[in-house]
Amino acid sequence: MSEGRDHETNYETFLECYLRDRDRFFGYIYALLPHQADAEDVFQRSSLLLWKKFSDYDCERPFLPWACSIAHYEVRNFLRSAQRDRLQFDEELVTQLARTREEVSPECDTRLDSLRGCLQRLKADERELIAMAYSGAATIKEFAETSGSVPQTLYNRISLVRRKLLNCMKRKLAQQELAL
């Protein structure tokens, strides 16, 4: 009975850590691989490997750097096995990208948190417009046709919302700089 409870606690701890850093973990992998499909494949394999190796994880240390170190090796393995493709990064570049990503990660996290906050401040229709523009599910022209709008009007609205987001982020980041 105790072993089952330990396994359940371990699983809950893993999920808590993993879900908190999931997006940044994927972002790390995607920064190292040029194609989203490849990044998603390595992300899946790395996620499984994280669970398998979670018993080795020291809960006193940050989860994301540990996870990224495991993903780094998975990216290298992926690139080695995919060398037949013409457009692959070599191992030295991947290592350099990984180091750079680790150095800028706190700054990226701050910007991402600011962006999320600014997105929440938008009106619902503005958030929907931004989501549509960046989801890749439909082109602006297709969206205009289905919504009964003119494409140029949508481009203009997107531009206004993007400026609004940019100004919001500049304010938030400036406030954070002052707080330091």
Long-range contacts (C-beta under 8 A, 24 or more apart in sequence): 10-54, 10-55, 13-54, 13-59, 14-50, 14-51, 14-54, 17-57, 17-63, 18-47, 18-50, 18-51, 18-63, 18-67, 20-63, 21-63, 21-64, 21-67, 23-112, 24-64, 24-105, 24-108, 24-109, 24-112, 25-64, 25-67, 25-68, 25-71, 27-108, 28-64, 28-68, 28-71, 28-98, 28-101, 28-105, 29-71, 29-74, 29-75, 31-97, 31-101, 32-72, 32-75, 32-89, 32-94, 32-97, 32-98, 32-101, 33-75, 33-78, 33-79, 33-89, 34-87, 34-88, 34-89, 38-78, 38-82, 41-78, 42-71, 42-74, 42-75, 42-78, 43-71, 45-74, 45-78, 46-70, 46-71, 46-74, 49-74, 64-105, 65-102, 68-98, 68-101, 68-102, 72-98, 110-173, 110-176, 111-169, 111-173, 114-168, 114-169, 114-172, 114-173, 114-176, 115-165, 115-169, 117-168, 117-172, 118-165, 118-168, 118-169, 118-172, 119-165, 121-168, 122-161, 122-164, 122-165, 126-161, 126-164, 129-154, 129-157, 129-158, 129-161, 130-158, 130-161, 130-162, 130-165, 133-158
